[in-house]
């Protein structure tokens, strides 16, 4: 069975969805079990660990944005709870 999520870099605090996944599914990465809080679409991100408001979102080993509020492990990480460090939000509608 192919993994539904991948860790792109060891420094990342998010996992990337490779296949649709449902809320409540358990993802195991590096022997770490994470319960998905919401259903996830291909290419979207789930928090690998607890993130506090203002924490940098790390993907590919580099910061891609900042948490707008606290984010729990397994929670969907997207424009509703993170701010891009590179693209103004009004261009992403």
CNS distance restraints for C-alpha pairs under 8 A (distance, minus, plus):
assign (resid   3 and name CA) (resid  18 and name CA) 7.27 0.50 0.50
assign (resid   3 and name CA) (resid  19 and name CA) 7.94 0.50 0.50
assign (resid   4 and name CA) (resid  17 and name CA) 5.81 0.50 0.50
assign (resid   4 and name CA) (resid  18 and name CA) 4.97 0.50 0.50
assign (resid   4 and name CA) (resid  19 and name CA) 4.94 0.50 0.50
assign (resid   4 and name CA) (resid  20 and name CA) 7.20 0.50 0.50
assign (resid   4 and name CA) (resid  21 and name CA) 6.93 0.50 0.50
assign (resid   4 and name CA) (resid  27 and name CA) 7.61 0.50 0.50
assign (resid   5 and name CA) (resid  15 and name CA) 6.00 0.50 0.50
assign (resid   5 and name CA) (resid  16 and name CA) 5.27 0.50 0.50
assign (resid   5 and name CA) (resid  17 and name CA) 4.45 0.50 0.50
assign (resid   5 and name CA) (resid  18 and name CA) 5.34 0.50 0.50
assign (resid   5 and name CA) (resid  19 and name CA) 7.30 0.50 0.50
assign (resid   5 and name CA) (resid  27 and name CA) 7.12 0.50 0.50
assign (resid   6 and name CA) (resid  15 and name CA) 5.60 0.50 0.50
assign (resid   6 and name CA) (resid  16 and name CA) 5.35 0.50 0.50
assign (resid   6 and name CA) (resid  17 and name CA) 6.71 0.50 0.50
assign (resid   6 and name CA) (resid  18 and name CA) 7.06 0.50 0.50
assign (resid   6 and name CA) (resid  29 and name CA) 7.57 0.50 0.50
assign (resid   7 and name CA) (resid  12 and name CA) 7.01 0.50 0.50
assign (resid   7 and name CA) (resid  14 and name CA) 7.31 0.50 0.50
assign (resid   7 and name CA) (resid  15 and name CA) 5.11 0.50 0.50
assign (resid   7 and name CA) (resid  16 and name CA) 6.57 0.50 0.50
assign (resid   7 and name CA) (resid  29 and name CA) 7.35 0.50 0.50
assign (resid   8 and name CA) (resid  12 and name CA) 7.01 0.50 0.50
assign (resid   8 and name CA) (resid  15 and name CA) 7.36 0.50 0.50
assign (resid   8 and name CA) (resid  16 and name CA) 7.56 0.50 0.50
assign (resid   8 and name CA) (resid  59 and name CA) 6.93 0.50 0.50
assign (resid   8 and name CA) (resid  60 and name CA) 5.54 0.50 0.50
assign (resid   8 and name CA) (resid  61 and name CA) 7.69 0.50 0.50
assign (resid   9 and name CA) (resid  59 and name CA) 7.04 0.50 0.50
assign (resid   9 and name CA) (resid  60 and name CA) 5.28 0.50 0.50
assign (resid   9 and name CA) (resid  61 and name CA) 5.30 0.50 0.50
assign (resid  10 and name CA) (resid  61 and name CA) 7.05 0.50 0.50
assign (resid  11 and name CA) (resid  58 and name CA) 6.93 0.50 0.50
assign (resid  11 and name CA) (resid  59 and name CA) 7.84 0.50 0.50
assign (resid  11 and name CA) (resid  60 and name CA) 7.91 0.50 0.50
assign (resid  11 and name CA) (resid  61 and name CA) 5.15 0.50 0.50
assign (resid  12 and name CA) (resid  48 and name CA) 7.93 0.50 0.50
assign (resid  12 and name CA) (resid  57 and name CA) 7.67 0.50 0.50
assign (resid  12 and name CA) (resid  58 and name CA) 4.64 0.50 0.50
assign (resid  12 and name CA) (resid  59 and name CA) 5.03 0.50 0.50
assign (resid  12 and name CA) (resid  60 and name CA) 6.55 0.50 0.50
assign (resid  12 and name CA) (resid  61 and name CA) 5.43 0.50 0.50
assign (resid  12 and name CA) (resid  62 and name CA) 7.66 0.50 0.50
assign (resid  13 and name CA) (resid  47 and name CA) 6.14 0.50 0.50
assign (resid  13 and name CA) (resid  48 and name CA) 5.03 0.50 0.50
assign (resid  13 and name CA) (resid  49 and name CA) 6.10 0.50 0.50
assign (resid  13 and name CA) (resid  57 and name CA) 6.49 0.50 0.50
assign (resid  13 and name CA) (resid  58 and name CA) 5.44 0.50 0.50
assign (resid  13 and name CA) (resid  59 and name CA) 7.09 0.50 0.50
assign (resid  14 and name CA) (resid  45 and name CA) 5.91 0.50 0.50
assign (resid  14 and name CA) (resid  46 and name CA) 5.38 0.50 0.50
assign (resid  14 and name CA) (resid  47 and name CA) 4.49 0.50 0.50
assign (resid  14 and name CA) (resid  48 and name CA) 4.78 0.50 0.50
assign (resid  14 and name CA) (resid  49 and name CA) 7.55 0.50 0.50
assign (resid  14 and name CA) (resid  57 and name CA) 7.18 0.50 0.50
assign (resid  14 and name CA) (resid  58 and name CA) 6.61 0.50 0.50
assign (resid  14 and name CA) (resid  59 and name CA) 6.50 0.50 0.50
assign (resid  14 and name CA) (resid  77 and name CA) 7.75 0.50 0.50
assign (resid  15 and name CA) (resid  45 and name CA) 5.45 0.50 0.50
assign (resid  15 and name CA) (resid  46 and name CA) 5.24 0.50 0.50
assign (resid  15 and name CA) (resid  47 and name CA) 6.41 0.50 0.50
assign (resid  15 and name CA) (resid  48 and name CA) 6.02 0.50 0.50
assign (resid  16 and name CA) (resid  42 and name CA) 7.94 0.50 0.50
assign (resid  16 and name CA) (resid  43 and name CA) 5.87 0.50 0.50
assign (resid  16 and name CA) (resid  44 and name CA) 5.81 0.50 0.50
assign (resid  16 and name CA) (resid  45 and name CA) 4.70 0.50 0.50
assign (resid  16 and name CA) (resid  46 and name CA) 6.60 0.50 0.50
assign (resid  17 and name CA) (resid  21 and name CA) 7.70 0.50 0.50
assign (resid  17 and name CA) (resid  40 and name CA) 6.84 0.50 0.50
assign (resid  17 and name CA) (resid  41 and name CA) 6.64 0.50 0.50
assign (resid  17 and name CA) (resid  42 and name CA) 5.12 0.50 0.50
assign (resid  17 and name CA) (resid  43 and name CA) 5.08 0.50 0.50
assign (resid  17 and name CA) (resid  44 and name CA) 5.49 0.50 0.50
assign (resid  17 and name CA) (resid  45 and name CA) 6.15 0.50 0.50
assign (resid  17 and name CA) (resid  46 and name CA) 7.59 0.50 0.50
assign (resid  18 and name CA) (resid  42 and name CA) 5.32 0.50 0.50
assign (resid  18 and name CA) (resid  43 and name CA) 6.24 0.50 0.50
assign (resid  19 and name CA) (resid  41 and name CA) 6.99 0.50 0.50
assign (resid  19 and name CA) (resid  42 and name CA) 5.32 0.50 0.50
assign (resid  20 and name CA) (resid  39 and name CA) 7.49 0.50 0.50
assign (resid  20 and name CA) (resid  40 and name CA) 5.70 0.50 0.50
assign (resid  20 and name CA) (resid  41 and name CA) 4.93 0.50 0.50
assign (resid  20 and name CA) (resid  42 and name CA) 5.60 0.50 0.50
assign (resid  21 and name CA) (resid  25 and name CA) 6.89 0.50 0.50
assign (resid  21 and name CA) (resid  39 and name CA) 5.55 0.50 0.50
assign (resid  21 and name CA) (resid  40 and name CA) 5.18 0.50 0.50
assign (resid  21 and name CA) (resid  41 and name CA) 6.87 0.50 0.50
assign (resid  22 and name CA) (resid  36 and name CA) 7.27 0.50 0.50
assign (resid  22 and name CA) (resid  38 and name CA) 6.62 0.50 0.50
assign (resid  22 and name CA) (resid  39 and name CA) 4.14 0.50 0.50
assign (resid  22 and name CA) (resid  40 and name CA) 6.40 0.50 0.50
assign (resid  23 and name CA) (resid  35 and name CA) 7.86 0.50 0.50
assign (resid  23 and name CA) (resid  36 and name CA) 5.21 0.50 0.50
assign (resid  23 and name CA) (resid  37 and name CA) 5.31 0.50 0.50
assign (resid  23 and name CA) (resid  38 and name CA) 4.27 0.50 0.50
assign (resid  23 and name CA) (resid  39 and name CA) 4.43 0.50 0.50
assign (resid  23 and name CA) (resid  40 and name CA) 7.62 0.50 0.50
assign (resid  24 and name CA) (resid  35 and name CA) 5.62 0.50 0.50
assign (resid  24 and name CA) (resid  36 and name CA) 5.07 0.50 0.50
assign (resid  24 and name CA) (resid  37 and name CA) 6.07 0.50 0.50
assign (resid  24 and name CA) (resid  38 and name CA) 7.22 0.50 0.50
assign (resid  25 and name CA) (resid  35 and name CA) 5.73 0.50 0.50
assign (resid  25 and name CA) (resid  36 and name CA) 5.51 0.50 0.50
assign (resid  26 and name CA) (resid  33 and name CA) 6.33 0.50 0.50
assign (resid  26 and name CA) (resid  34 and name CA) 5.53 0.50 0.50
assign (resid  26 and name CA) (resid  35 and name CA) 4.50 0.50 0.50
assign (resid  26 and name CA) (resid  36 and name CA) 6.31 0.50 0.50
assign (resid  27 and name CA) (resid  32 and name CA) 7.96 0.50 0.50
assign (resid  27 and name CA) (resid  33 and name CA) 5.61 0.50 0.50
assign (resid  27 and name CA) (resid  34 and name CA) 5.09 0.50 0.50
assign (resid  27 and name CA) (resid  35 and name CA) 6.28 0.50 0.50
assign (resid  27 and name CA) (resid  36 and name CA) 7.32 0.50 0.50
assign (resid  28 and name CA) (resid  32 and name CA) 5.28 0.50 0.50
assign (resid  28 and name CA) (resid  33 and name CA) 4.48 0.50 0.50
assign (resid  28 and name CA) (resid  34 and name CA) 6.31 0.50 0.50
assign (resid  29 and name CA) (resid  33 and name CA) 6.68 0.50 0.50
assign (resid  34 and name CA) (resid  48 and name CA) 7.18 0.50 0.50
assign (resid  34 and name CA) (resid  73 and name CA) 6.51 0.50 0.50
assign (resid  34 and name CA) (resid  74 and name CA) 5.62 0.50 0.50
assign (resid  35 and name CA) (resid  73 and name CA) 7.46 0.50 0.50
assign (resid  35 and name CA) (resid  74 and name CA) 5.33 0.50 0.50
assign (resid  36 and name CA) (resid  46 and name CA) 7.51 0.50 0.50
assign (resid  36 and name CA) (resid  73 and name CA) 7.79 0.50 0.50
assign (resid  36 and name CA) (resid  74 and name CA) 4.24 0.50 0.50
assign (resid  36 and name CA) (resid  75 and name CA) 6.19 0.50 0.50
assign (resid  36 and name CA) (resid  76 and name CA) 7.93 0.50 0.50
assign (resid  37 and name CA) (resid  74 and name CA) 5.33 0.50 0.50
assign (resid  37 and name CA) (resid  75 and name CA) 4.98 0.50 0.50
assign (resid  37 and name CA) (resid  76 and name CA) 7.12 0.50 0.50
assign (resid  38 and name CA) (resid  74 and name CA) 7.77 0.50 0.50
assign (resid  38 and name CA) (resid  75 and name CA) 6.48 0.50 0.50
assign (resid  38 and name CA) (resid  76 and name CA) 6.40 0.50 0.50
assign (resid  40 and name CA) (resid  44 and name CA) 6.44 0.50 0.50
assign (resid  40 and name CA) (resid  45 and name CA) 7.78 0.50 0.50
assign (resid  40 and name CA) (resid  46 and name CA) 7.94 0.50 0.50
assign (resid  40 and name CA) (resid  76 and name CA) 7.10 0.50 0.50
assign (resid  44 and name CA) (resid  76 and name CA) 7.52 0.50 0.50
assign (resid  44 and name CA) (resid  77 and name CA) 7.38 0.50 0.50
assign (resid  44 and name CA) (resid  78 and name CA) 7.25 0.50 0.50
assign (resid  45 and name CA) (resid  76 and name CA) 5.93 0.50 0.50
assign (resid  45 and name CA) (resid  77 and name CA) 5.21 0.50 0.50
assign (resid  45 and name CA) (resid  78 and name CA) 6.86 0.50 0.50
assign (resid  46 and name CA) (resid  73 and name CA) 7.36 0.50 0.50
assign (resid  46 and name CA) (resid  74 and name CA) 5.31 0.50 0.50
assign (resid  46 and name CA) (resid  75 and name CA) 5.37 0.50 0.50
assign (resid  46 and name CA) (resid  76 and name CA) 4.61 0.50 0.50
assign (resid  46 and name CA) (resid  77 and name CA) 5.39 0.50 0.50
assign (resid  47 and name CA) (resid  51 and name CA) 7.55 0.50 0.50
assign (resid  47 and name CA) (resid  71 and name CA) 7.09 0.50 0.50
assign (resid  47 and name CA) (resid  72 and name CA) 6.64 0.50 0.50
assign (resid  47 and name CA) (resid  73 and name CA) 4.84 0.50 0.50
assign (resid  47 and name CA) (resid  74 and name CA) 5.12 0.50 0.50
assign (resid  47 and name CA) (resid  75 and name CA) 5.48 0.50 0.50
assign (resid  47 and name CA) (resid  76 and name CA) 6.54 0.50 0.50
assign (resid  47 and name CA) (resid  77 and name CA) 6.23 0.50 0.50
assign (resid  48 and name CA) (resid  73 and name CA) 5.29 0.50 0.50
assign (resid  48 and name CA) (resid  74 and name CA) 6.36 0.50 0.50
assign (resid  49 and name CA) (resid  72 and name CA) 6.67 0.50 0.50
assign (resid  49 and name CA) (resid  73 and name CA) 4.56 0.50 0.50
assign (resid  49 and name CA) (resid  74 and name CA) 7.65 0.50 0.50
assign (resid  50 and name CA) (resid  70 and name CA) 7.45 0.50 0.50
assign (resid  50 and name CA) (resid  71 and name CA) 5.84 0.50 0.50
assign (resid  50 and name CA) (resid  72 and name CA) 4.75 0.50 0.50
assign (resid  50 and name CA) (resid  73 and name CA) 5.20 0.50 0.50
assign (resid  51 and name CA) (resid  55 and name CA) 6.11 0.50 0.50
assign (resid  51 and name CA) (resid  67 and name CA) 7.06 0.50 0.50
assign (resid  51 and name CA) (resid  70 and name CA) 5.58 0.50 0.50
assign (resid  51 and name CA) (resid  71 and name CA) 4.98 0.50 0.50
assign (resid  51 and name CA) (resid  72 and name CA) 6.48 0.50 0.50
assign (resid  51 and name CA) (resid  73 and name CA) 7.84 0.50 0.50
assign (resid  52 and name CA) (resid  67 and name CA) 6.76 0.50 0.50
assign (resid  52 and name CA) (resid  69 and name CA) 6.33 0.50 0.50
assign (resid  52 and name CA) (resid  70 and name CA) 4.29 0.50 0.50
assign (resid  52 and name CA) (resid  71 and name CA) 6.37 0.50 0.50
assign (resid  53 and name CA) (resid  66 and name CA) 7.66 0.50 0.50
assign (resid  53 and name CA) (resid  67 and name CA) 5.06 0.50 0.50
assign (resid  53 and name CA) (resid  68 and name CA) 5.34 0.50 0.50
assign (resid  53 and name CA) (resid  69 and name CA) 4.02 0.50 0.50
assign (resid  53 and name CA) (resid  70 and name CA) 4.79 0.50 0.50
assign (resid  53 and name CA) (resid  71 and name CA) 7.68 0.50 0.50
assign (resid  54 and name CA) (resid  66 and name CA) 5.39 0.50 0.50
assign (resid  54 and name CA) (resid  67 and name CA) 4.99 0.50 0.50
assign (resid  54 and name CA) (resid  68 and name CA) 6.18 0.50 0.50
assign (resid  54 and name CA) (resid  69 and name CA) 7.08 0.50 0.50
assign (resid  55 and name CA) (resid  66 and name CA) 5.48 0.50 0.50
assign (resid  55 and name CA) (resid  67 and name CA) 5.44 0.50 0.50
assign (resid  56 and name CA) (resid  63 and name CA) 5.67 0.50 0.50
assign (resid  56 and name CA) (resid  64 and name CA) 7.24 0.50 0.50
assign (resid  56 and name CA) (resid  65 and name CA) 5.70 0.50 0.50
assign (resid  56 and name CA) (resid  66 and name CA) 4.42 0.50 0.50
assign (resid  56 and name CA) (resid  67 and name CA) 6.41 0.50 0.50
assign (resid  57 and name CA) (resid  63 and name CA) 5.43 0.50 0.50
assign (resid  57 and name CA) (resid  64 and name CA) 5.72 0.50 0.50
assign (resid  57 and name CA) (resid  65 and name CA) 5.14 0.50 0.50
assign (resid  57 and name CA) (resid  66 and name CA) 5.43 0.50 0.50
assign (resid  57 and name CA) (resid  67 and name CA) 6.62 0.50 0.50
assign (resid  57 and name CA) (resid  82 and name CA) 7.81 0.50 0.50
assign (resid  58 and name CA) (resid  62 and name CA) 5.23 0.50 0.50
assign (resid  58 and name CA) (resid  63 and name CA) 4.41 0.50 0.50
assign (resid  58 and name CA) (resid  64 and name CA) 5.99 0.50 0.50
assign (resid  58 and name CA) (resid  65 and name CA) 7.55 0.50 0.50
assign (resid  59 and name CA) (resid  63 and name CA) 6.32 0.50 0.50
assign (resid  59 and name CA) (resid  64 and name CA) 6.40 0.50 0.50
assign (resid  63 and name CA) (resid  85 and name CA) 7.81 0.50 0.50
assign (resid  64 and name CA) (resid  84 and name CA) 6.07 0.50 0.50
assign (resid  64 and name CA) (resid  85 and name CA) 5.75 0.50 0.50
assign (resid  64 and name CA) (resid  86 and name CA) 7.25 0.50 0.50
assign (resid  65 and name CA) (resid  82 and name CA) 6.29 0.50 0.50
assign (resid  65 and name CA) (resid  83 and name CA) 5.26 0.50 0.50
assign (resid  65 and name CA) (resid  84 and name CA) 4.15 0.50 0.50
assign (resid  65 and name CA) (resid  85 and name CA) 4.54 0.50 0.50
assign (resid  65 and name CA) (resid  86 and name CA) 7.56 0.50 0.50
assign (resid  66 and name CA) (resid  82 and name CA) 5.36 0.50 0.50
assign (resid  66 and name CA) (resid  83 and name CA) 5.28 0.50 0.50
assign (resid  66 and name CA) (resid  84 and name CA) 6.63 0.50 0.50
assign (resid  66 and name CA) (resid  85 and name CA) 7.04 0.50 0.50
assign (resid  67 and name CA) (resid  71 and name CA) 7.39 0.50 0.50
assign (resid  67 and name CA) (resid  81 and name CA) 5.95 0.50 0.50
assign (resid  67 and name CA) (resid  82 and name CA) 4.40 0.50 0.50
assign (resid  67 and name CA) (resid  83 and name CA) 6.50 0.50 0.50
assign (resid  68 and name CA) (resid  81 and name CA) 5.09 0.50 0.50
assign (resid  68 and name CA) (resid  82 and name CA) 5.00 0.50 0.50
assign (resid  68 and name CA) (resid  83 and name CA) 6.49 0.50 0.50
assign (resid  69 and name CA) (resid  81 and name CA) 6.33 0.50 0.50
assign (resid  69 and name CA) (resid  82 and name CA) 7.76 0.50 0.50
assign (resid  71 and name CA) (resid  75 and name CA) 6.45 0.50 0.50
assign (resid  71 and name CA) (resid  77 and name CA) 7.82 0.50 0.50
assign (resid  71 and name CA) (resid  81 and name CA) 7.68 0.50 0.50
assign (resid  77 and name CA) (resid  81 and name CA) 6.26 0.50 0.50
assign (resid  77 and name CA) (resid  82 and name CA) 6.73 0.50 0.50
assign (resid  78 and name CA) (resid  82 and name CA) 5.84 0.50 0.50
assign (resid  79 and name CA) (resid  83 and name CA) 6.29 0.50 0.50
assign (resid  79 and name CA) (resid  84 and name CA) 7.71 0.50 0.50
assign (resid  79 and name CA) (resid  89 and name CA) 7.79 0.50 0.50
assign (resid  83 and name CA) (resid  89 and name CA) 7.37 0.50 0.50
assign (resid  84 and name CA) (resid  88 and name CA) 6.95 0.50 0.50
assign (resid  84 and name CA) (resid  89 and name CA) 7.29 0.50 0.50
assign (resid  87 and name CA) (resid  91 and name CA) 7.08 0.50 0.50
assign (resid  87 and name CA) (resid  92 and name CA) 7.75 0.50 0.50
assign (resid  88 and name CA) (resid  92 and name CA) 7.38 0.50 0.50
assign (resid  89 and name CA) (resid  93 and name CA) 7.38 0.50 0.50
